[in-house]
Amino acid sequence: MKSYYSISPSRLTLYTTLALFAAMATGATFAAWFNHGDTIFLSLIQAGLSWCI
C-alpha cells in the first residue's frame, strides 16, 4: 500500500518560521556565550567556591 503525505503550504510556512526562530535563538545564545563566556565561567567558579568556604 502506497501512501502519499503532503504538508500544506500553511503548515510548511509555520514549520519554516519555527525552525528559523530556533536557529536565530541558538545563534544569539552562542554569540552571547562567545562574548561573555569567560565572565560567566568565572562567576560560576566563584559561586561554587563560595559553597566550599
N, CA, C and O atoms as a DFTB+ gen file, in Angstrom:
212 C
 N C O
     1  1       0.841      -1.169       0.000
     2  2       0.000       0.000       0.000
     3  2       0.894       1.241       0.000
     4  3       1.777       1.388       0.844
     5  1       0.654       2.093      -0.926
     6  2       1.443       3.300      -1.068
     7  2       0.638       4.478      -0.513
     8  3      -0.493       4.734      -0.926
     9  1       1.249       5.176       0.421
    10  2       0.561       6.349       0.967
    11  2       1.337       7.606       0.580
    12  3       2.566       7.589       0.500
    13  1       0.630       8.658       0.349
    14  2       1.225       9.927      -0.049
    15  2       0.865      10.961       1.007
    16  3      -0.310      11.187       1.295
    17  1       1.879      11.579       1.573
    18  2       1.653      12.575       2.608
    19  2       2.244      13.894       2.142
    20  3       3.415      13.975       1.771
    21  1       1.435      14.896       2.166
    22  2       1.882      16.206       1.728
    23  2       1.600      17.230       2.821
    24  3       0.534      17.218       3.438
    25  1       2.542      18.092       3.047
    26  2       2.372      19.149       4.037
    27  2       1.749      20.347       3.336
    28  3       2.205      20.774       2.275
    29  1       0.709      20.876       3.942
    30  2       0.046      22.026       3.340
    31  2       0.967      23.243       3.400
    32  3       1.845      23.309       4.261
    33  1       0.780      24.196       2.504
    34  2       1.646      25.385       2.494
    35  2       1.610      26.178       3.808
    36  3       2.627      26.735       4.222
    37  1       0.458      26.228       4.456
    38  2       0.394      26.967       5.717
    39  2       1.208      26.263       6.806
    40  3       1.861      26.924       7.613
    41  1       1.172      24.925       6.834
    42  2       1.972      24.164       7.807
    43  2       3.460      24.301       7.489
    44  3       4.288      24.428       8.391
    45  1       3.787      24.273       6.206
    46  2       5.181      24.422       5.805
    47  2       5.717      25.785       6.222
    48  3       6.854      25.888       6.683
    49  1       4.914      26.825       6.065
    50  2       5.318      28.163       6.485
    51  2       5.506      28.218       7.996
    52  3       6.460      28.825       8.482
    53  1       4.607      27.590       8.735
    54  2       4.719      27.560      10.189
    55  2       5.984      26.833      10.617
    56  3       6.721      27.336      11.465
    57  1       6.255      25.657      10.049
    58  2       7.440      24.893      10.411
    59  2       8.721      25.631      10.029
    60  3       9.710      25.590      10.761
    61  1       8.700      26.297       8.892
    62  2       9.871      27.063       8.465
    63  2      10.126      28.229       9.402
    64  3      11.272      28.510       9.756
    65  1       9.061      28.908       9.805
    66  2       9.197      30.028      10.735
    67  2       9.722      29.563      12.084
    68  3      10.589      30.211      12.670
    69  1       9.207      28.451      12.578
    70  2       9.680      27.918      13.856
    71  2      11.144      27.484      13.778
    72  3      11.910      27.718      14.712
    73  1      11.531      26.862      12.684
    74  2      12.919      26.457      12.517
    75  2      13.842      27.668      12.421
    76  3      14.938      27.657      12.981
    77  1      13.410      28.700      11.724
    78  2      14.201      29.922      11.624
    79  2      14.349      30.597      12.975
    80  3      15.434      31.063      13.321
    81  1      13.260      30.655      13.746
    82  2      13.313      31.248      15.082
    83  2      14.256      30.452      15.984
    84  3      15.034      31.044      16.733
    85  1      14.200      29.131      15.924
    86  2      15.083      28.297      16.739
    87  2      16.545      28.510      16.351
    88  3      17.417      28.561      17.219
    89  1      16.813      28.635      15.056
    90  2      18.183      28.873      14.598
    91  2      18.689      30.240      15.047
    92  3      19.848      30.376      15.440
    93  1      17.830      31.246      14.990
    94  2      18.232      32.586      15.437
    95  2      18.479      32.608      16.947
    96  3      19.433      33.237      17.403
    97  1      17.635      31.932      17.724
    98  2      17.819      31.885      19.171
    99  2      19.114      31.154      19.530
   100  3      19.838      31.569      20.435
   101  1      19.398      30.074      18.820
   102  2      20.632      29.338      19.062
   103  2      21.846      30.182      18.696
   104  3      22.842      30.188      19.421
   105  1      21.768      30.885      17.590
   106  2      22.874      31.762      17.184
   107  2      23.098      32.903      18.158
   108  3      24.240      33.248      18.460
   109  1      22.016      33.493      18.654
   110  2      22.152      34.579      19.624
   111  2      22.739      34.077      20.934
   112  3      23.553      34.763      21.552
   113  1      22.333      32.890      21.359
   114  2      22.883      32.317      22.587
   115  2      24.363      32.010      22.428
   116  3      25.149      32.282      23.336
   117  1      24.754      31.453      21.299
   118  2      26.162      31.166      21.050
   119  2      26.981      32.450      20.997
   120  3      28.087      32.501      21.536
   121  1      26.452      33.486      20.355
   122  2      27.176      34.755      20.269
   123  2      27.346      35.383      21.652
   124  3      28.403      35.932      21.960
   125  1      26.312      35.303      22.478
   126  2      26.412      35.854      23.831
   127  2      27.430      35.070      24.653
   128  3      28.219      35.661      25.390
   129  1      27.415      33.747      24.532
   130  2      28.384      32.937      25.257
   131  2      29.796      33.220      24.748
   132  3      30.742      33.258      25.534
   133  1      29.940      33.415      23.458
   134  2      31.258      33.697      22.888
   135  2      31.796      35.028      23.401
   136  3      32.992      35.149      23.666
   137  1      30.927      36.029      23.544
   138  2      31.361      37.345      24.001
   139  2      31.557      37.419      25.503
   140  3      32.444      38.136      25.966
   141  1      30.754      36.696      26.282
   142  2      30.783      36.835      27.736
   143  2      31.049      35.511      28.443
   144  3      30.782      35.392      29.639
   145  1      31.561      34.530      27.743
   146  2      31.771      33.208      28.315
   147  2      32.756      33.185      29.459
   148  3      32.540      32.484      30.448
   149  1      33.841      33.944      29.342
   150  2      34.829      33.946      30.413
   151  2      34.260      34.524      31.699
   152  3      34.533      34.007      32.782
   153  1      33.476      35.589      31.595
   154  2      32.855      36.192      32.770
   155  2      31.832      35.241      33.392
   156  3      31.770      35.104      34.613
   157  1      31.044      34.597      32.563
   158  2      30.057      33.633      33.063
   159  2      30.774      32.482      33.755
   160  3      30.373      32.064      34.841
   161  1      31.819      31.974      33.142
   162  2      32.559      30.853      33.712
   163  2      33.191      31.229      35.047
   164  3      33.126      30.454      36.001
   165  1      33.802      32.409      35.125
   166  2      34.434      32.831      36.379
   167  2      33.406      33.065      37.478
   168  3      33.663      32.742      38.638
   169  1      32.261      33.614      37.138
   170  2      31.238      33.817      38.164
   171  2      30.692      32.482      38.662
   172  3      30.374      32.350      39.844
   173  1      30.578      31.492      37.775
   174  2      30.155      30.166      38.215
   175  2      31.199      29.527      39.120
   176  3      30.854      28.857      40.093
   177  1      32.464      29.729      38.805
   178  2      33.532      29.196      39.657
   179  2      33.485      29.860      41.023
   180  3      33.579      29.177      42.043
   181  1      33.343      31.171      41.060
   182  2      33.291      31.883      42.333
   183  2      32.076      31.461      43.152
   184  3      32.184      31.319      44.370
   185  1      30.942      31.259      42.527
   186  2      29.760      30.817      43.238
   187  2      29.965      29.409      43.792
   188  3      29.512      29.104      44.895
   189  1      30.633      28.565      43.045
   190  2      30.906      27.212      43.521
   191  2      31.907      27.193      44.650
   192  3      31.771      26.410      45.590
   193  1      32.924      28.056      44.570
   194  2      33.914      28.115      45.639
   195  2      33.338      28.716      46.922
   196  3      33.799      28.391      48.016
   197  1      32.348      29.579      46.798
   198  2      31.763      30.164      47.999
   199  2      31.038      29.108      48.823
   200  3      30.893      29.270      50.035
   201  1      30.575      28.023      48.186
   202  2      29.926      26.949      48.928
   203  2      30.965      26.135      49.688
   204  3      30.634      25.498      50.688
   205  1      32.205      26.144      49.236
   206  2      33.248      25.340      49.883
   207  2      33.861      26.031      51.085
   208  3      34.429      25.374      51.957
   209  1      33.751      27.349      51.138
   210  2      34.419      28.101      52.217
   211  2      33.585      28.157      53.452
   212  3      33.998      28.749      54.449
